[in-house]
Amino acid sequence: MKRPCVLTIAGSDSGAGAGIQADARTVQALGGYATTAITAITAQNTRGVVAWRAVSPDLIAAQIAAVLEDFPIAAIKTGLIPGAAGVRAIAHALGQHRRVPLVIDPVLGSTSGTRFLPATGVRALKKELLPRATLVTPNWLEAAVLSGWPVNDFMEAEMAGSILAVEFGCAVLVKGGHAPGGSCRDCLVTGNGPARWFESERVPTQNTHGTGCVLSAAIACGLARGETIERAVTKAHAFLQKSLRAGRDVRWGSGAGPAFAS
Ligand code: PXL
């Protein structure tokens, strides 16, 4: 099978549960090749983020340019972006590559409470990057911030997804993993047809760090293979479920360990 090249633009996680490390592990596990542009360096473990710094916008752009001019990149994903200047640098560096599928995981902060993208960065994301996305993958909180509408239940999740899909002309996957209850329900809104729900049983585990990264990287890998958005999301949802099961019994650190992406 063809080995697709993916570019992931994201932050480094020293604990390797999320960010660039999770993306690279996921793409590798799915038979692709992950090139990387590192946007920030975080010092963290399973308990949370201890310190972090942004990589300068010109160095983010240089990494993207170096990869794009030399590798047959078939899909791009973004994760942590450390502010408005970083967003603009990425948009500029992506330049002409408008036909390459772009998956945007709109990371605003860590679950442990560190804010990575301030309000000015959110505005830049909406203006410069979301209009060129193929698919955006917000959780409930991110969907609420991006749409300006509350998201407290599944109906509101679908509403916010529809609003974002119209506003930015892209597909939207509103992730329900943080929602209460025994199942995980993600809602995919595309331009054509009704919303589609992806539901799976909740895996009983505290090792959930990096689940959003694994999901969006797996989707990008599927799109890089030429799969439709629906097919890529279907396979990525199943892959994440498998990864959570694979990491369930690992006891590394006292906090949220990694989903395993294997
Ligand atoms: O899961 C969001 C995320 C993405 N990227 C990096 C992170 C986190 C959360 O902590 O550290 C590098």
Boltz pocket constraint, residues with backbone or C-beta under 6 A from the ligand:
constraints:
  - pocket:
      binder: B
      contacts: [[A, 10], [A, 11], [A, 12], [A, 13], [A, 18], [A, 19], [A, 20], [A, 40], [A, 42], [A, 44], [A, 49], [A, 79], [A, 80], [A, 107], [A, 109], [A, 110], [A, 111], [A, 210], [A, 211], [A, 212], [A, 213]]
      max_distance: 6.0
